[in-house]
Amino acid sequence: MKSINSDVDPTTDAMQIIAIKGIRDVKKGDDIAELIVNAQEKMKLQTQDGDIYIIAQKIVSKSEGRVVKLSDVNPSIFAKQLAENIGKEAREVQIILDESRSIVKARLGILITETKHGIVCANSGIDMSNVNRRKAPYETALLLPLDPDASARKIREKIRKLTGKNVAVIISDTFGRAWREGHVDFAIGVSGIECLRDYRGKKDMYGRELRVTQIAQVDELAAAAELVMGKARGIPVALIRGYTYREGEGSKELLRPVERDLFR
């Protein structure tokens, strides 16, 4: 494998996307890195330098206890009014507001918000599905991690400690897109890999200088990994092997500032 700090452009001629099977239902306090490494041992799959782990946000949030019971939520007057206007449950609206900096759009039963992390998405990224409700008769909501980059960094460091290998970690979540139907997985937390592959100043195949092209490679990798993870297969982690990249830290460069956003 090429060095992950290679001077050549990040690229690949062929790569593998491997589903990490056998990770049980995650509970608060679970060590995600240990669960991954133990599952790989059962698969007889050894970690290699340069491996990239794509980890579903849901299991990270569960391990960090980011679950709220709707029965504990007391909606404000504003939340009740907004809920009535868009046809949504008032307690859910209150949780969405609590997790957001601002409301971008409220329509068709959906709140588009800017989360406290700066991510613009539907309903502050709150998930009302795939949350374990078997042990309590309450409706629950799963929130995004408090700091997805810190979560990614912690998992990466623990994998490196357990395996001795230098890897990258991407925490992914599923979002809609402003201009297209369908959903795609995006990176919300990143450690060990640059988010953007920058072609500005380089030449295209015809010798013309590229002026604006930046590829969100961590989003591409997250979307590719979803093909083996799926939404109903119970596979919350995938390993990508064979992709050359440069090291980087954090996902903030993916966030478009409001002054450059044509839709806010």
TIVOTOR-82406 format. One line per 10 residues: number of its first residue (from 0); their letters; for each residue y, x, z negated of N, C-alpha, C. Coordinates in steps of 0.2 Angstrom, whole numbers, always signed. Example, Ala and Ser with C-alpha at 12.3 -4.5 7.8 and 13.67 -1.06 7.14 Angstrom:
! TIVOTOR-82406
0> as> -28,+66,-39,-22,+62,-39,-16,+66,-39 ~ -11,+64,-35,-5,+68,-36,+0,+64,-39
//
This chain:
! TIVOTOR-82406
0> mksinsdvdp> -6,+4,+0,+0,+0,+0,+6,+4,+0 ~ +11,+2,+4,+18,+6,+4,+21,+5,-3 ~ +25,+10,-5,+29,+10,-11,+33,+4,-12 ~ +34,+1,-18,+38,-4,-18,+45,-2,-19 ~ +47,+4,-19,+53,+7,-18,+54,+11,-12 ~ +51,+9,-7,+51,+12,+0,+58,+12,+3 ~ +60,+17,+7,+66,+16,+10,+66,+12,+16 ~ +60,+10,+18,+60,+6,+24,+61,-1,+22 ~ +63,-5,+27,+64,-12,+26,+58,-16,+23 ~ +59,-20,+18,+54,-24,+15,+51,-28,+21
10> ttdamqiiai> +44,-28,+21,+41,-31,+27,+33,-31,+26 ~ +30,-34,+30,+22,-34,+30,+20,-36,+37 ~ +14,-33,+38,+10,-34,+44,+5,-39,+42 ~ +2,-39,+36,-3,-43,+34,-3,-43,+26 ~ -4,-49,+23,-4,-49,+16,-9,-55,+14 ~ -11,-54,+8,-16,-59,+5,-12,-64,+0 ~ -14,-70,+0,-11,-75,-6,-18,-77,-9 ~ -18,-75,-16,-25,-77,-19,-23,-81,-25 ~ -27,-87,-25,-26,-92,-31,-30,-89,-37 ~ -26,-89,-42,-29,-87,-49,-32,-93,-52
20> kgirdvkkgd> -39,-93,-52,-42,-99,-54,-45,-98,-62 ~ -46,-103,-65,-48,-103,-72,-43,-103,-77 ~ -37,-104,-76,-32,-104,-81,-32,-111,-84 ~ -33,-112,-91,-34,-118,-94,-27,-121,-95 ~ -27,-128,-97,-21,-131,-99,-17,-127,-104 ~ -11,-126,-102,-7,-122,-107,-4,-126,-112 ~ -3,-123,-118,+0,-126,-124,+5,-121,-126 ~ +9,-124,-131,+15,-120,-134,+12,-114,-137 ~ +16,-109,-136,+14,-102,-139,+9,-98,-135 ~ +6,-101,-130,+1,-97,-126,+4,-91,-123
30> diaelivnaq> +1,-86,-122,+3,-80,-119,+1,-80,-111 ~ +6,-82,-107,+4,-83,-100,+1,-76,-97 ~ +4,-71,-98,+1,-64,-96,-6,-63,-98 ~ -8,-65,-104,-15,-64,-106,-19,-69,-102 ~ -17,-75,-101,-21,-80,-98,-22,-78,-91 ~ -17,-75,-87,-18,-73,-81,-23,-67,-80 ~ -22,-62,-84,-26,-56,-84,-34,-58,-86 ~ -35,-62,-91,-41,-65,-93,-45,-68,-87 ~ -41,-73,-83,-43,-76,-78,-45,-71,-72 ~ -41,-66,-71,-43,-61,-66,-49,-58,-67
40> ekmklqtqdg> -50,-56,-74,-56,-52,-76,-62,-57,-74 ~ -62,-63,-75,-68,-68,-73,-69,-68,-66 ~ -63,-67,-62,-64,-67,-55,-66,-60,-52 ~ -66,-55,-57,-67,-48,-55,-62,-46,-50 ~ -56,-48,-51,-50,-46,-47,-45,-42,-51 ~ -45,-35,-49,-40,-31,-53,-33,-31,-51 ~ -29,-30,-55,-22,-30,-53,-20,-23,-50 ~ -16,-23,-45,-14,-17,-42,-6,-16,-42 ~ -4,-10,-42,+3,-9,-41,+6,-12,-35 ~ +12,-16,-36,+15,-19,-31,+13,-27,-30
50> diyiiaqkiv> +8,-29,-34,+6,-36,-34,+12,-40,-36 ~ +12,-46,-33,+17,-51,-35,+14,-57,-37 ~ +16,-59,-43,+13,-65,-46,+18,-71,-46 ~ +16,-76,-43,+20,-82,-42,+17,-87,-48 ~ +21,-89,-52,+19,-93,-58,+23,-100,-58 ~ +19,-105,-58,+22,-112,-59,+27,-113,-65 ~ +33,-115,-64,+37,-116,-70,+34,-121,-75 ~ +30,-125,-73,+27,-130,-78,+23,-126,-84 ~ +19,-121,-82,+15,-118,-88,+20,-114,-92 ~ +25,-111,-89,+30,-107,-93,+34,-111,-98
60> sksegrvvkl> +36,-117,-95,+39,-122,-100,+35,-124,-105 ~ +29,-126,-104,+24,-128,-109,+23,-123,-114 ~ +22,-117,-112,+21,-111,-117,+27,-110,-121 ~ +33,-111,-119,+39,-111,-122,+41,-117,-126 ~ +37,-122,-126,+38,-128,-130,+44,-132,-127 ~ +45,-132,-121,+51,-135,-118,+49,-143,-116 ~ +46,-146,-121,+44,-153,-120,+49,-157,-125 ~ +51,-163,-122,+55,-168,-126,+52,-175,-126 ~ +51,-178,-132,+49,-185,-133,+55,-189,-131 ~ +54,-194,-127,+59,-199,-125,+60,-203,-131
70> sdvnpsifak> +56,-204,-136,+57,-208,-141,+62,-205,-146 ~ +63,-198,-146,+68,-195,-150,+75,-195,-147 ~ +76,-197,-141,+82,-197,-138,+86,-203,-139 ~ +92,-202,-141,+97,-208,-142,+102,-207,-136 ~ +102,-211,-131,+107,-211,-125,+114,-213,-127 ~ +119,-209,-125,+126,-211,-126,+128,-217,-121 ~ +134,-220,-123,+136,-225,-119,+137,-223,-112 ~ +139,-217,-110,+140,-215,-103,+133,-214,-100 ~ +128,-212,-104,+121,-211,-101,+118,-218,-99 ~ +120,-223,-103,+117,-230,-102,+121,-233,-96
80> qlaenigkea> +127,-232,-95,+131,-235,-90,+128,-231,-83 ~ +128,-225,-83,+125,-221,-78,+118,-223,-76 ~ +114,-224,-81,+107,-226,-79,+107,-233,-76 ~ +111,-238,-78,+112,-244,-75,+114,-244,-68 ~ +119,-240,-67,+122,-239,-60,+117,-236,-55 ~ +112,-232,-57,+108,-229,-52,+101,-231,-53 ~ +99,-235,-58,+93,-238,-59,+88,-233,-62 ~ +90,-230,-67,+86,-225,-70,+85,-226,-78 ~ +80,-224,-81,+79,-225,-88,+85,-221,-92 ~ +88,-224,-97,+94,-221,-100,+92,-215,-104
90> revqiildes> +86,-215,-107,+84,-209,-111,+83,-203,-107 ~ +80,-204,-101,+79,-199,-96,+86,-196,-93 ~ +90,-201,-92,+97,-199,-90,+100,-194,-95 ~ +100,-196,-101,+103,-192,-107,+100,-185,-107 ~ +93,-184,-106,+90,-178,-106,+93,-174,-100 ~ +94,-177,-94,+96,-174,-88,+103,-171,-89 ~ +108,-175,-93,+114,-174,-94,+115,-168,-99 ~ +110,-168,-104,+110,-163,-109,+108,-156,-106 ~ +104,-156,-100,+102,-150,-97,+107,-147,-92 ~ +112,-151,-91,+117,-149,-85,+124,-147,-87
100> rsivkarlgi> +127,-144,-82,+134,-142,-83,+138,-147,-80 ~ +136,-150,-74,+140,-155,-71,+135,-159,-66 ~ +138,-165,-64,+135,-170,-60,+137,-169,-53 ~ +133,-167,-48,+135,-166,-41,+135,-173,-37 ~ +130,-177,-38,+129,-183,-35,+125,-188,-39 ~ +126,-194,-39,+122,-199,-42,+121,-205,-37 ~ +115,-205,-35,+113,-210,-30,+106,-211,-29 ~ +103,-217,-27,+96,-219,-25,+92,-217,-31 ~ +94,-218,-37,+90,-217,-43,+89,-209,-45 ~ +93,-205,-42,+92,-198,-43,+99,-195,-45
110> litetkhgiv> +99,-191,-50,+105,-187,-51,+104,-180,-49 ~ +109,-178,-44,+109,-171,-42,+114,-167,-47 ~ +112,-162,-51,+116,-159,-56,+116,-151,-55 ~ +121,-148,-58,+120,-141,-58,+118,-140,-66 ~ +112,-136,-66,+109,-135,-73,+113,-130,-77 ~ +112,-129,-83,+115,-124,-87,+113,-117,-84 ~ +108,-116,-80,+107,-110,-77,+111,-109,-71 ~ +114,-114,-68,+118,-114,-62,+114,-116,-56 ~ +108,-119,-57,+104,-121,-51,+106,-128,-50 ~ +107,-130,-43,+108,-136,-41,+102,-140,-39
120> cansgidmsn> +100,-145,-42,+94,-148,-40,+94,-155,-43 ~ +88,-159,-41,+88,-166,-44,+86,-166,-51 ~ +89,-170,-55,+87,-172,-62,+87,-166,-66 ~ +91,-161,-65,+91,-155,-69,+84,-151,-69 ~ +80,-153,-64,+74,-150,-64,+69,-152,-69 ~ +70,-158,-72,+66,-161,-77,+60,-164,-74 ~ +54,-163,-77,+48,-166,-74,+45,-171,-79 ~ +44,-177,-76,+41,-182,-80,+33,-183,-79 ~ +31,-179,-74,+24,-179,-73,+20,-172,-75 ~ +14,-172,-75,+10,-166,-76,+11,-164,-83
130> vnrrkapyet> +13,-168,-88,+14,-166,-95,+8,-169,-99 ~ +5,-165,-103,+0,-168,-107,+2,-173,-112 ~ +0,-179,-111,+1,-184,-116,-5,-187,-120 ~ -10,-183,-120,-16,-186,-123,-16,-186,-131 ~ -12,-181,-134,-12,-181,-141,-6,-185,-144 ~ -2,-188,-140,+3,-192,-143,+5,-198,-139 ~ +6,-204,-141,+7,-210,-137,+14,-210,-135 ~ +18,-204,-134,+25,-204,-132,+26,-202,-125 ~ +31,-205,-122,+33,-203,-115,+36,-196,-116 ~ +35,-191,-112,+38,-185,-113,+41,-182,-107
140> alllpldpda> +46,-177,-108,+49,-174,-102,+48,-167,-103 ~ +47,-163,-97,+46,-156,-97,+53,-153,-94 ~ +56,-149,-98,+62,-146,-96,+61,-139,-93 ~ +66,-136,-89,+65,-129,-87,+66,-125,-92 ~ +63,-118,-91,+64,-113,-97,+71,-112,-98 ~ +73,-110,-104,+79,-109,-106,+82,-103,-102 ~ +79,-98,-101,+81,-92,-97,+75,-90,-92 ~ +74,-93,-86,+69,-91,-82,+68,-84,-80 ~ +74,-81,-79,+73,-73,-78,+70,-70,-84 ~ +72,-71,-90,+70,-68,-96,+62,-70,-97
150> sarkirekir> +60,-76,-95,+53,-78,-95,+49,-73,-90 ~ +52,-73,-84,+48,-69,-79,+48,-61,-81 ~ +53,-59,-84,+53,-52,-87,+48,-51,-92 ~ +48,-55,-97,+43,-55,-102,+36,-55,-100 ~ +34,-59,-95,+27,-60,-92,+26,-53,-88 ~ +31,-51,-85,+29,-45,-81,+28,-39,-85 ~ +32,-38,-91,+31,-32,-95,+24,-33,-99 ~ +22,-39,-100,+16,-40,-104,+10,-38,-99 ~ +10,-40,-93,+5,-39,-88,+5,-31,-87 ~ +11,-28,-86,+11,-20,-86,+8,-17,-92
160> kltgknvavi> +9,-20,-98,+6,-17,-104,-2,-18,-104 ~ -4,-24,-101,-11,-25,-101,-15,-21,-96 ~ -12,-20,-90,-15,-18,-84,-13,-10,-83 ~ -7,-8,-85,-5,-2,-83,-2,-2,-76 ~ -1,-8,-73,+1,-8,-66,+8,-11,-66 ~ +12,-9,-61,+19,-11,-60,+19,-17,-55 ~ +21,-23,-57,+20,-29,-53,+27,-32,-53 ~ +28,-37,-49,+33,-42,-49,+31,-49,-51 ~ +36,-53,-54,+34,-59,-56,+40,-64,-54 ~ +38,-70,-51,+42,-75,-48,+40,-81,-52
170> isdtfgrawr> +44,-85,-55,+43,-91,-58,+46,-96,-53 ~ +41,-101,-51,+43,-106,-45,+43,-113,-48 ~ +48,-117,-44,+48,-124,-45,+49,-127,-38 ~ +47,-134,-38,+48,-138,-32,+54,-142,-32 ~ +58,-141,-26,+64,-144,-25,+64,-147,-18 ~ +68,-152,-18,+70,-155,-11,+75,-151,-8 ~ +77,-152,-1,+82,-148,+2,+87,-153,+5 ~ +93,-151,+5,+99,-155,+7,+98,-158,+14 ~ +95,-154,+19,+96,-156,+26,+89,-159,+29 ~ +84,-158,+25,+77,-160,+27,+73,-164,+23
180> eghvdfaigv> +68,-167,+25,+63,-171,+21,+58,-166,+19 ~ +54,-168,+14,+49,-164,+11,+52,-159,+6 ~ +47,-157,+2,+49,-152,-4,+46,-145,-3 ~ +49,-140,-6,+47,-133,-5,+47,-130,-12 ~ +43,-125,-13,+44,-121,-19,+49,-116,-18 ~ +53,-115,-24,+59,-110,-24,+58,-106,-30 ~ +61,-100,-30,+61,-96,-36,+66,-97,-40 ~ +65,-98,-47,+70,-100,-52,+70,-94,-57 ~ +65,-90,-57,+65,-84,-62,+62,-78,-58 ~ +65,-72,-59,+63,-67,-55,+63,-60,-59
190> sgieclrdyr> +58,-56,-58,+58,-50,-62,+54,-45,-57 ~ +57,-39,-56,+53,-34,-52,+54,-34,-45 ~ +58,-38,-42,+58,-38,-35,+65,-41,-33 ~ +68,-38,-28,+75,-40,-25,+74,-47,-22 ~ +79,-52,-24,+79,-58,-21,+80,-59,-14 ~ +85,-55,-12,+87,-56,-5,+85,-50,-1 ~ +83,-51,+5,+82,-45,+10,+87,-45,+15 ~ +92,-40,+14,+98,-40,+18,+98,-36,+24 ~ +99,-40,+30,+99,-37,+36,+106,-35,+39 ~ +111,-37,+35,+118,-36,+37,+119,-28,+39
200> gkkdmygrel> +122,-27,+44,+124,-20,+47,+118,-17,+51 ~ +112,-20,+51,+107,-18,+54,+107,-21,+61 ~ +103,-18,+66,+102,-20,+73,+97,-25,+74 ~ +98,-30,+78,+92,-34,+80,+88,-31,+86 ~ +83,-34,+88,+79,-31,+93,+82,-30,+100 ~ +88,-33,+101,+92,-31,+107,+98,-27,+105 ~ +98,-24,+99,+103,-19,+98,+110,-22,+95 ~ +110,-28,+94,+116,-31,+92,+116,-31,+84 ~ +122,-30,+81,+123,-29,+74,+123,-36,+71 ~ +119,-36,+65,+118,-42,+62,+123,-43,+56
210> rvtqiaqvde> +127,-48,+56,+133,-49,+52,+132,-53,+45 ~ +127,-58,+46,+127,-63,+40,+120,-64,+38 ~ +115,-61,+41,+108,-63,+39,+106,-60,+32 ~ +104,-64,+28,+101,-62,+21,+95,-67,+20 ~ +89,-64,+20,+83,-69,+19,+81,-69,+12 ~ +81,-75,+9,+79,-76,+2,+71,-75,+2 ~ +69,-69,+1,+62,-67,+2,+58,-70,-4 ~ +61,-70,-10,+57,-73,-16,+56,-81,-15 ~ +61,-84,-12,+59,-91,-10,+54,-92,-5 ~ +54,-87,+0,+48,-87,+5,+42,-86,+2
220> laaaaelvmg> +41,-81,-3,+35,-80,-6,+33,-85,-11 ~ +38,-89,-14,+36,-94,-18,+33,-100,-14 ~ +36,-101,-8,+34,-107,-4,+27,-105,-1 ~ +26,-99,+1,+19,-97,+3,+14,-98,-2 ~ +15,-96,-8,+10,-96,-13,+8,-103,-15 ~ +13,-108,-14,+11,-115,-15,+6,-118,-11 ~ +4,-114,-5,-1,-117,-1,-8,-116,-4 ~ -8,-111,-8,-15,-110,-12,-15,-113,-19 ~ -9,-114,-22,-8,-117,-28,-9,-125,-28 ~ -5,-128,-24,-6,-135,-23,-3,-139,-29
230> kargipvali> -2,-145,-28,+1,-149,-34,-4,-153,-38 ~ -11,-153,-36,-16,-157,-39,-22,-153,-40 ~ -22,-146,-39,-28,-142,-39,-29,-139,-46 ~ -24,-139,-50,-24,-136,-57,-24,-128,-56 ~ -20,-126,-51,-20,-118,-50,-12,-117,-51 ~ -10,-114,-57,-3,-113,-58,-1,-106,-56 ~ -5,-102,-54,-3,-95,-53,-7,-93,-46 ~ -3,-89,-42,-5,-86,-36,-3,-78,-36 ~ -7,-74,-33,-6,-67,-33,-5,-65,-25 ~ +1,-62,-24,+2,-60,-17,+2,-52,-17
240> rgytyregeg> -2,-50,-12,-4,-43,-11,-3,-41,-4 ~ +0,-35,-3,+1,-32,+3,+8,-33,+6 ~ +13,-36,+2,+20,-36,+4,+24,-31,+1 ~ +27,-27,+5,+32,-21,+3,+39,-24,+1 ~ +41,-22,-5,+48,-24,-7,+51,-19,-11 ~ +57,-20,-12,+61,-15,-17,+62,-19,-24 ~ +62,-15,-29,+62,-18,-35,+69,-21,-37 ~ +70,-26,-40,+76,-29,-42,+75,-33,-48 ~ +80,-36,-51,+79,-40,-57,+84,-46,-57 ~ +81,-52,-59,+85,-58,-60,+86,-62,-53
250> skellrpver> +88,-68,-54,+88,-73,-48,+95,-75,-47 ~ +100,-73,-51,+107,-75,-50,+110,-74,-43 ~ +108,-69,-39,+111,-68,-33,+109,-74,-28 ~ +104,-78,-30,+102,-84,-26,+107,-90,-26 ~ +111,-90,-32,+115,-96,-33,+121,-95,-29 ~ +123,-100,-25,+129,-100,-21,+135,-103,-26 ~ +140,-99,-26,+146,-101,-30,+149,-107,-27 ~ +152,-111,-31,+155,-117,-29,+160,-116,-23 ~ +164,-111,-24,+169,-110,-19,+166,-108,-12 ~ +160,-107,-11,+157,-106,-5,+152,-111,-3
260> dlfr> +152,-116,-7,+147,-122,-6,+150,-127,-2 ~ +148,-129,+4,+151,-134,+8,+149,-141,+6 ~ +145,-142,+1,+143,-149,-1,+145,-150,-8 ~ +149,-146,-11,+152,-148,-18,+160,-147,-18
//
